Amino acid sequence: MKAEKGFTLSELTVTLMVAAVLSSFAFFSFRDYREGADAELIDAMQASLQSIVSQASARTDTNAVNLDQNAVVRAVRSDGQLAGGERVEFTTTGAGVYRVVIGINNRSANYVVNPSGTVALTNLSGFSHFGISNNGTIKKL
């Protein structure tokens, strides 16, 4: 008598269930990783904006709020580009107010330049694990 080769239906079902559970863990881990990377970008953009505003106001002897917003936007945009084709938009919405929108999830942040020259994060959207700290920076919840 010849032996049958192959898997039983129950073995295949168990294998598919294990694969489904593992892929769900991978999906949620990747989503949290992507949000963490976007939060780091928000923090880096704030540091870049702070540096540019401080240097520009010192060199031109101008109040940080009164700097040419378009010049600041151009300087921040030339400060770095994301690899992998991630879309990042950095714009100004008025005197001393700047906005960054990141990627396909449209996570965004608004920054305001205070008269003292400090840059503070004022609004954060699209983030479920991050918020704004008391000193105007991004923090993990």
Beta strands, then each sheet from edge to edge (+ up, - down):
strand 1: 88-94
strand 2: 97-102
strand 3: 107-113
strand 4: 119-125
strand 5: 130-132
strand 6: 138-140
sheet 1: 1+ 2- 3+ 4-
sheet 2: 5+ 6-
end
